[in-house]
Amino acid sequence: MTPRVVLALAAGLLAAPPSLAGQERREQATPRRLRAAAATGRRVPPTPRSVLGFEPGDDRKLADWPTLVRYYQALAKGSDRVRYHELGKSTLGAPYVALAISSARNLKRLDYYRRLNARLADPRSTKGNHDLAEALRHGRTVVLITAGIHSTEVGGHLTPAILAYRLASDTSAATRAILDAVILWLVPSLNPDGVTLVTRWYNRTLGTPAEGTDPPELYHHYAGHDNNRDWYAFTQVETRLMVDSIHNVWHPQIVHDIHQQDSDGSRLFLPPYLDPIEPNVDPLLVDGVNALGTAMAWELAGQGKTGIAINAIYDAWTPARAYQHYHGGVRILAEAASANLASPIDIPFERLAARGRGFDPRQRSWNFTDPWPGGRWTLRDIVTYQSDGAYALLENAARYRDRWLASFVTVQWRAVRGWKGWPYAYVIPRQQRDTVGLATLLDILHHGQVEIRTALHPITLGGQRFAAGSYVVVLRQPYAAFAKTLLEPQHYPDLRPYPGAPPLPPYDATAHTLPLLMGVTAVPVRDSLRIGLSAPVEPPSATPGYPGFAGTDAPRIGLYRSYDPAIDEGWTRWVFDTWKVPYVSLVDSVVRAGKLRDRFDAIVLPDQSRHALLEGLPLNYPPPYPGGLGQDGVKALRQFVQDGGTLVALNDARVASRSQSCSSRYATSSRASRTMSSTRPAPCSGSSSTPLMRWRGPCRPRASRGSRAGRRSTCWTRAPCV
């Protein structure tokens, strides 16, 4: 089938008015019939209160994950519009749950609709015009709604329960239209371990000075707050479950990600996003994001909700947060203002702060049309904004089903046809210095559904010859944009509000070039390769072929774990666990007690500010959490070094003041290239790369060696300054 035929079919459907809602047989019950059904033993959806014991949104009320799971199981038993699925287990073994929500008729034919959507996701798989026309005519808009990835954003714990119950029980024409035209995959929490951790901490501290505070540990076991930046590296169990079980199976046209933001800005952010948009995102998807986010804001404003910002704060630069932008669908981020977890707060209008780019919460503007007047802000407000916003998104997905499907297949066919100016392919030689890096890179591409082939003959490019068997990624496939954005060097644009102004910084991440991150060569090919290529192949295993430390040679490692949790500590644990490095977590009281050399050969201080290391959490936290290392901890670490122990400080970790006669500085590779290029100090012993440590004052390392452990390099010494 030619691209012209595909686009003509899509255009024809775009021109036709939506008519699906009037075609399907209605299976909904009136409230009177629901009561009658209950009396006769028929299935009736349970209310959230009946299982949770409170109304979602009540002040100072949260539910842990086991309780929420019981509710979703009960809802599925009580409604023919809901199916409960356990996709697997979380990092700590909690059930990872997804709900399929649609009309009873659609749910009975779920596999049929999955197959239809798969044809749209890869139009090469259609057998002709009739095949594609059937998928466009009969398919449903597939929507994925996720919540709770950041577990202190507690509205996301409860909003899915409100939304699921509404869809399971409501008999309005709007809900019936949604159920007929949409297949919703609702994932109530992307981090179920954190739901329980935060809920139990909150309940423990209710009525104390610590009420409403963040828990004294990372709410994702390894990644902490970084767990929503894992959508191209796929390092965590939860990410892989979502990608493997939902994204790559159902190919949603719309992904709605529910978050919370600071409490003193807008009441809700919705797209459009700020510039820059990552250049490999299809323009039609950008148009869809802009249209849908603005439509949601318009709908909520019509309901009387104020303080809604669009085209502000957040950009759409990195695939680390936006998997679906490279897989044919739009990603709608919603960020509601936070309270103190589930405790209400009062915010006078004059305390609203203009920290976010693109708007002022105390000024009316085109993208912030009705400022919030200030006042009391509660968990009820949060879940109302979130659930009504999600419902508005679903109404749009139903009303414009034809347009969403036609847009989806158009984006996919453009990718298969190839974009002008893009390389034809990337060649990745099989022989690489870092075989684990090569396997990891290929595994990431494979998880992103990128087709990887091998060359059946040698390849010559620019005078270089690559052996037969080299890996080839042709950028003429449905997910070519995902491959290109991860294989090419990123060039963040120089954005300035006016000539001569300093450049605007990115929201967060800027670089995601896998060959640079993994130390792997990938060569762009501008013209077609005139050689044979294999069918798509499975990549080699990315599991580190390293047995780990064992026996008497194993160093005794202590990893400092602050109660003021540091994400770097979690990632360091992940590296150690992945590479089978034995370690013991050290808390403040253990370090302060001293005699560390009796137990440890090396102690690692993760990247954390000096204030956080020394002072820790404030005194409103209950014992043993406040206080940090303190001077007793500093003395103990100094004694540990003097006794011959090895102290490893990662990145900016330090416990000595700058005024002391001797200090050390540690940096990642990126930091090294940024902060040390002007001084050009000699490389550390054993390292041929850019130096990663800078020494000042009379102190000098007695012995140094280079170390590489998966994600960072650093220099270790037996005589650092503390």
Phi, psi and omega in degrees: 000134184277157175303324182297319179295316179301312183292327177294318177298316179297317181295322178298320178289327177296327182283341183275139179289148178298133182224005187296320187299329181276352185267332189274149177290135182276136181234020184270157181248146174286162177306321179297319179291328176297318178295321178293323178297320178298321181291333182261005177087007177286164184291132177228129181296127177286146175286154175303321181301326185294338180250317183284332182090003177202167178274125179305125184110348176300141178303137172061032179231120174229158178240142176280173187294317178304322179292317178296321177299318178301323179294314182294326175294318179294322180296318179295324177291330185265002182216136175274007176262356187230133171238134181265132178228135170256115185279338183161205181240147178286181179305319182259012171094010177281152177294134179258114199248143169224142176247129170267123183233125177191187175293157178302323180295316179296319182295329177292337182244035187299317180297324178299314181290329175296318180293321177300315183292329177296326177295319179291325181293328177225087184297348175294338184277351180286149185264000180158182182300320183295320181298313180292320180298322178297316181296321180288323184284321188254350182293164177247151173292123179264121182241134173246122176245126180237154181209166166074016180293326174257108198286343173280353174272076199286346173302327178293343174290326194249330181304318178301325178294319178296313182295315181298318180295319179300315181290331181280337189241335187289143181245014181291161178298324181296316180292321178297322179295320177299311184296327180287321191260347189235141164251112182261127166256111182254117177255103190295336174205129173277355180215071185298329177301320182290331178301311181291318181301311182292318181298315181292323176296317180298313180296325180294325186261002178305135178078004178248170177299342181269004180302131178085004179274161174289149179292156183276034175204161179297135182274355157244133192309319181251311194269346182054227182288346181284358187292344175266011175245028185250017191270019164224343178267332176056044183279334189257152181304315185297319179298314182294323177299317180293314183294314185286328188261332184242297185305309188276352178260318187256343175048064184297142173285333182226132172240126180243118186249115187265122182227178169229157182234191179300159186274346190248024176243226177291160175280334180202134169257139170222154175298164015295152176276161171290157166293150006267148168268132180303129194293346180270359176284128182302134180304327180294328176291321176299317177299319180295318176301312182298316183292315184290315180299318179293321178297320177297316179298320179296316180298314181293323176297323177295337176275000179093008180280135183246170175077029182262123180251137170236162179051052183209158166068299193253137175259181179232052186274316194255139173290351178300337179246355193220067181303317189288339176299341180251012181223032169089355184240169178262151175243118179254109175272133172239129181234102176274153176294148183264158165255198173271082192053243181264006181266134182290158178227160174243127182232103174298151182305320184291347178269356175295135190243137180269068179269328183281147179289145167096354179196166175235120185294354177250008182231133175285138178209175184299328182257010176210075197283338186216090183300147174289136186281359184087170179128212184276135180231126190232169174299326177300317178299318183298307184291333177291311177301316184291312184289321177292325176295317179295322179294320177299321176299316181294323176299317179296317180299326178283313184298322184247039179307313182300317182293318181296320180290318180294319177298318181300310182290329176296315178299317182293321180289326175300320180294319179293322180289327180097145182262138177299134179092347177279153169301155174288323185197172168240135175256129180240105183302143179290327180273110180229152179298321183249099183289328177292320176298318178298312181296322179294316178300312181295324178295321177298312178300317181297318178296333175275013178065026175279132178282127179244127180242172175238148179283131179276350179220163176299154180238135175244122181226120177054037180085353177265142180247128179246134187291156170304144184098351175299149181279141181229128175247105180277130182271049174226065184205164188304325185247037179299325182297324178295316179296314185295316184292336179269342184259337182267154175294138177277145175229095181292131186290152179272093183260127180226136182292338178199159182303133180086353179285156174295150181295145177286133180283157174289163178299311172208270189285145177236329191245131178215033181280107185298317180302322178289319181293325186260355182068041185238142177275130174223123189248123177288144179243119185281323184249166180302143176276125183263050177223166177283144177237148178287170166293164178307138185242158171280137179285162176293163181296138178263008179291127180302127179275056185234126187284349183084172177282146179203157174071201185288344180278350183290125177291149177268106188252133171248131178249116181294133182232099182288148172286344168270088200298136179250129180299325181297329176295319178295316179295325178294320174299320179298317177298313180299314181294321180295320183264010174059046177263117180289143180202165174235133177283130181252123175261174187305313186296325179292318179294314182299330184292340175079195183055038185290329182294337178293337187246338189225145171267329181218143175234134182251128172258112179293165179300117181196150181293155179300320180297316180296320180295316186277319187264330179065214182279156180287173188285351176286349174281147178285159174301147007263022195280327184286160163111332180065197180293322183065179181292330177296322178292321178297316179298320180296320178292321177299317180294323178301316179293316180297333178277003176102005178284162178256124177251126181246118178250119185268133176057245186264009181294129174199150180237002176261148178283157180293340182280347180291156187291342184222132178211161178228156180226134181240148183210155171284173181302316181296318179294322180299315182293335182276319190261346188242358185295332182283331183268335176049056176290163181292147178298155175293154180301133177086000181240134178258002183263183177305136183297143185247005180218141178234129182254142177231160175076191186285346184287139177223145178292135177282327180209135182226154173207147177283149180220138176230125183223069171081287190248349182215160169240147177205164176258134181255148178215153175270000180220055176284163177273140181229000000 
